[in-house]
């Protein structure tokens, strides 16, 4: 039985959500609270498997509550709120940055039949979260240090300090001869947080382009790009047809499109059918990169549910590219990386904190451990 703690200040929403969750045979609400303060008091007593919380509440809102939970009682958090709609992307990514695993828009009108309509999807989200691994966060880590607006020159020997201060990349002039011409990254559940961890540690003049495929709900892509752009030094944009990938830019496919390459290596977004339920598909892009770049690419498969990207990473490996899978201990959901590892597609299996230093090294930017 999955134990759920519900933190919600609306009496009506609390009744409807409790009824919905308790109507299943797999989970039950073991406690309710009307504010983050009350919720924090209940966690050590109830030891819930999943916490569902509203965003706007008296005394302590959902954002502060999430931060406190991840600092003191790491538990998978699903934010259920009317303020995490498509137009509220800033709220969404602040909550993810604070440690929430997933976001679920609350029915706008709050009617009973609206809650009945979301039952299946909400129950499924809670079931997924019950198997998620989360990590304790220090208060300082929630206010991540980034390289925003810092352009690291080739002649600059001043170290760029990572936020955990154990790895220090140093720029030199050697990276212009790197054989690596592109990096491609795939991710799903837990991916925004993993991308933030990885990409904040790359300088603005990173010498090769990066292509990212992140499974994300329709309408939230631009918010993801804005959030990453605010925290990272790199440039972020949606890939345009016939555009040539440029160094120091992170590209994402347009919503509801796969991202491929034409015979000249230019972006070629397509609306061909989803692959195994995904469009964009990580595997589609990995295969396109493998076909054009062969051994001049690096493929990275991060946290995510399912197996999208596993076959594509294998194609990159067979083409001679360096392939990396995020390890189990730092993956929110060890699905996609595990499938790739099982196939023998991952040349290296690394914790998320070690992926950026390796990328820096492979493009000719050495680093040393302090």
URTAJO-V37406 format. One record per residue. RES is the residue in one small letter. D_LAST is the distance of its C-alpha to the last C-alpha in Angstrom with 2 decimals. Layout:
<<RES/D_LAST> <RES/D_LAST>>
This chain:
<<x/45.76> <x/42.97> <x/42.71> <x/42.32> <x/41.77> <x/43.39> <x/42.37> <x/44.99> <x/47.03> <x/49.95> <x/52.55> <x/54.05> <x/50.79> <x/49.85> <x/53.22> <x/53.06> <x/49.50> <x/50.26> <x/53.46> <x/51.74> <x/48.95> <x/51.39> <x/53.82> <x/51.66> <x/51.71> <x/47.96> <x/46.59> <x/47.72> <x/46.82> <x/46.12> <x/45.78> <x/46.03> <x/44.76> <x/45.73> <x/42.48> <x/38.78> <x/39.38> <x/41.93> <x/39.82> <x/36.90> <x/39.42> <x/40.74> <x/37.58> <x/37.07> <x/40.84> <x/41.39> <x/38.12> <x/38.86> <x/37.62> <x/37.62> <x/37.88> <x/40.03> <x/39.83> <x/41.51> <x/39.66> <x/42.04> <x/43.00> <x/43.92> <x/41.75> <x/38.56> <x/38.34> <x/36.84> <x/33.64> <x/32.82> <x/34.11> <x/31.82> <x/28.78> <x/30.00> <x/30.77> <x/27.38> <x/25.76> <x/28.28> <x/30.27> <x/28.64> <x/31.76> <x/32.76> <x/34.33> <x/37.07> <x/38.07> <x/41.82> <x/42.94> <x/45.41> <x/42.63> <x/40.55> <x/43.03> <x/42.41> <x/42.90> <x/40.26> <x/37.15> <x/35.12> <x/35.83> <x/35.02> <x/31.51> <x/30.65> <x/31.73> <x/29.71> <x/26.60> <x/27.36> <x/27.55> <x/31.17> <x/31.64> <x/34.91> <x/37.48> <x/41.26> <x/43.78> <x/46.45> <x/50.05> <x/50.98> <x/54.45> <x/53.51> <x/56.68> <x/57.16> <x/57.96> <x/54.75> <x/52.75> <x/54.85> <x/53.93> <x/50.17> <x/50.44> <x/49.58> <x/46.46> <x/45.20> <x/45.80> <x/43.97> <x/40.90> <x/40.87> <x/41.29> <x/38.29> <x/36.13> <x/37.27> <x/35.39> <x/32.18> <x/28.89> <x/27.12> <x/23.93> <x/23.37> <x/21.80> <x/20.53> <x/22.46> <x/19.52> <x/18.83> <x/22.46> <x/21.94> <x/19.30> <x/17.55> <x/18.61> <x/18.79> <x/22.52> <x/24.38> <x/21.38> <x/22.36> <x/19.56> <x/21.44> <x/20.98> <x/20.91> <x/18.37> <x/15.19> <x/13.87> <x/10.72> <x/11.90> <x/9.96> <x/10.74> <x/12.77> <x/10.86> <x/7.66> <x/5.61> <x/6.35> <x/7.10> <x/10.41> <x/11.94> <x/15.72> <x/17.94> <x/21.60> <x/21.55> <x/21.75> <x/25.42> <x/26.39> <x/24.91> <x/27.60> <x/26.48> <x/28.91> <x/28.52> <x/26.55> <x/28.59> <x/27.62> <x/29.98> <x/29.83> <x/32.27> <x/32.13> <x/28.77> <x/28.04> <x/27.81> <x/24.97> <x/23.17> <x/23.85> <x/22.49> <x/19.16> <x/18.98> <x/20.58> <x/18.93> <x/15.80> <x/17.95> <x/19.07> <x/22.77> <x/23.48> <x/22.17> <x/24.35> <x/26.28> <x/28.31> <x/27.49> <x/30.37> <x/30.12> <x/32.79> <x/32.59> <x/35.54> <x/36.58> <x/39.90> <x/42.20> <x/41.90> <x/38.23> <x/36.65> <x/36.77> <x/35.32> <x/32.32> <x/31.85> <x/32.28> <x/29.73> <x/27.07> <x/27.99> <x/27.64> <x/24.09> <x/22.79> <x/22.82> <x/24.72> <x/28.52> <x/30.39> <x/33.97> <x/36.65> <x/37.52> <x/40.97> <x/43.51> <x/43.30> <x/40.05> <x/37.75> <x/34.08> <x/32.05> <x/28.37> <x/26.20> <x/28.76> <x/28.63> <x/32.14> <x/33.92> <x/37.48> <x/40.34> <x/41.38> <x/43.58> <x/42.88> <x/41.23> <x/39.17> <x/40.14> <x/40.28> <x/43.43> <x/44.14> <x/42.51> <x/39.24> <x/40.24> <x/39.79> <x/42.74> <x/42.77> <x/45.51> <x/47.36> <x/48.28> <x/48.60> <x/45.61> <x/44.02> <x/44.01> <x/44.45> <x/41.65> <x/42.05> <x/39.57> <x/38.59> <x/35.16> <x/36.95> <x/39.26> <x/36.48> <x/34.43> <x/37.67> <x/38.40> <x/34.98> <x/35.44> <x/38.92> <x/38.08> <x/34.60> <x/34.76> <x/31.66> <x/30.15> <x/28.85> <x/26.17> <x/27.50> <x/25.58> <x/27.48> <x/26.22> <x/27.74> <x/31.50> <x/34.85> <x/37.17> <x/36.60> <x/36.60> <x/34.30> <x/34.42> <x/37.21> <x/35.70> <x/32.35> <x/34.46> <x/36.21> <x/32.97> <x/31.94> <x/35.40> <x/35.16> <x/32.10> <x/29.51> <x/26.07> <x/26.51> <x/24.04> <x/25.08> <x/23.24> <x/23.15> <x/25.55> <x/23.24> <x/21.99> <x/25.32> <x/27.76> <x/30.53> <x/29.87> <x/32.93> <x/32.36> <x/29.24> <x/31.09> <x/34.13> <x/32.22> <x/30.58> <x/34.06> <x/35.42> <x/32.87> <x/31.71> <x/27.93> <x/26.19> <x/22.88> <x/22.59> <x/19.34> <x/18.30> <x/18.47> <x/14.77> <x/14.15> <x/17.09> <x/16.01> <x/13.06> <x/15.77> <x/18.28> <x/16.28> <x/15.93> <x/19.62> <x/20.88> <x/19.17> <x/16.13> <x/13.19> <x/9.61> <x/6.44> <x/3.79> <x/0.00>>
